[in-house]
Amino acid sequence: MKNSVKVILGAAALGLLASAASAATLDDVKKKGFVQCGVSTGLAGFSAPNDKGDWTGIDADFCRAVAAAVFGDGTKVKFTPLSAKERFTALQSGEIDVLSRNTTWTINRDTALGLNFVGVTYYDGQGFMINAKKLPGVNSALQLSGAAVCVQSGTTTELNLADYFKANKMEYNPVVFEKLEEVNAAYDAGRCDAYTTDQSGLYGIRLTLGAPDDHVVLPEIISKEPLGPAVRQGDDQWYHIVKWTYFALLSAEELGITQANVDEMKNSGSPEIKRVLGTEADTKIGTDLGVSNDWVVNVVKAVGNYGEMFEKNVGAGSPLKIARGINALWTKGGLQYAPPIR
Ligand SMILES: N[C@@H](CCC(=O)N[C@@H](CS)C(=O)NCC(=O)O)C(=O)O
């Protein structure tokens, strides 16, 4: 009897999930007047509130870019801070419209979890950080045998950590927490010999420690962590809007369209720039997507192009000072490449 009740309740819950999944997200978003965007609880460079409580970071700006594409106004966004464990349920249940939270694209998340990743806004890889004062002479992760390693639960990080130590026949003691501030506090208090997460995250977290200069990021990158925004399955139009917002940011950079020159560029002699900015006569590129034809203008006005977003939040213009590296455009030897807007 009890079991049959459970089955019925389970089926009802799945039904709810399915209806959230197949809803026309664009209509819902327009009706409520904002995009609900899932972010981290506070990871510098990606999504973190500043002194005024405004969300900053490349992932937060991506949410604003989607809002600008839909509403022509990048401020029409609300942020939901989520731990690693909470993030997927929030998207599946319809609590958020987009997950833009340093999340790695994996097959399990695409299939078993029912998500659609729109692309890779930041190519990352997992690394280790140690306190060099505590562990003098350690300059490689391969010297960490027997170490206590701080890690956050519900992440690819936890799984890669296990693989890496197993593959290298090393012992380790995982010190696992669900909340970021718990992992940070445990590491800062010296409860772990090493901290592991995405390398970009290590640079961000190091800035928040008591004595950042005492800590070094080791050279090994032990995994691929392609980080990108995701939507739930079952709504192709919304998937396309979020995906092409990402491609619009890349295309703008490739074409030299910036936050400062976007209005001027509307009068460019280049047919491609005119097409992207929606100033060609009879264009339907934006309206076919479900937004206005000047959506790229709105996106770039709100957050700049991809390169501007990168430099401001994680690159030279930020405290993280991360080099562009493989996140450069394909035209500059990197991996960032957008299909044509035509
Ligand atoms: N990219 C990895 C790790 C993502 C992750 O959640 N990393 C932690 C440690 S840097 C984090 O961002 N925590 C922020 C939070 O919980 O608010 C994944 O998708 O599983």
The ligand as an SDF file (V2000), in Angstrom:
LIG
                    3D

 20 19  0  0  0  0  0  0  0  0999 V2000
   32.8100   22.8280  -12.6510 N   0  0  0  0  0  0  0  0  0  0  0  0
   32.5700   21.8680  -11.6190 C   0  0  0  0  0  0  0  0  0  0  0  0
   32.6830   22.4870  -10.2160 C   0  0  0  0  0  0  0  0  0  0  0  0
   31.6880   23.5730   -9.9970 C   0  0  0  0  0  0  0  0  0  0  0  0
   31.5670   24.0700   -8.5400 C   0  0  0  0  0  0  0  0  0  0  0  0
   30.4530   24.0700   -7.9970 O   0  0  0  0  0  0  0  0  0  0  0  0
   32.6870   24.4970   -7.9480 N   0  0  0  0  0  0  0  0  0  0  0  0
   32.6120   25.0090   -6.6060 C   0  0  0  0  0  0  0  0  0  0  0  0
   34.0020   25.2730   -6.0550 C   0  0  0  0  0  0  0  0  0  0  0  0
   34.8830   26.5110   -6.9500 S   0  0  0  0  0  0  0  0  0  0  0  0
   31.7970   26.2810   -6.6050 C   0  0  0  0  0  0  0  0  0  0  0  0
   31.7350   26.9920   -7.5690 O   0  0  0  0  0  0  0  0  0  0  0  0
   31.1150   26.5850   -5.5300 N   0  0  0  0  0  0  0  0  0  0  0  0
   30.3440   27.7870   -5.4600 C   0  0  0  0  0  0  0  0  0  0  0  0
   29.1090   27.6300   -4.6190 C   0  0  0  0  0  0  0  0  0  0  0  0
   28.7950   26.5390   -4.1570 O   0  0  0  0  0  0  0  0  0  0  0  0
   28.4270   28.6270   -4.4910 O   0  0  0  0  0  0  0  0  0  0  0  0
   31.1950   21.2450  -11.7880 C   0  0  0  0  0  0  0  0  0  0  0  0
   30.4310   21.6930  -12.6430 O   0  0  0  0  0  0  0  0  0  0  0  0
   30.8700   20.2840  -11.0800 O   0  0  0  0  0  0  0  0  0  0  0  0
  1  2  1  0
  2  3  1  0
  2 18  1  0
  3  4  1  0
  4  5  1  0
  5  6  2  0
  5  7  1  0
  7  8  1  0
  8  9  1  0
  8 11  1  0
  9 10  1  0
 11 12  2  0
 11 13  1  0
 13 14  1  0
 14 15  1  0
 15 16  2  0
 15 17  1  0
 18 19  2  0
 18 20  1  0
M  END
$$$$
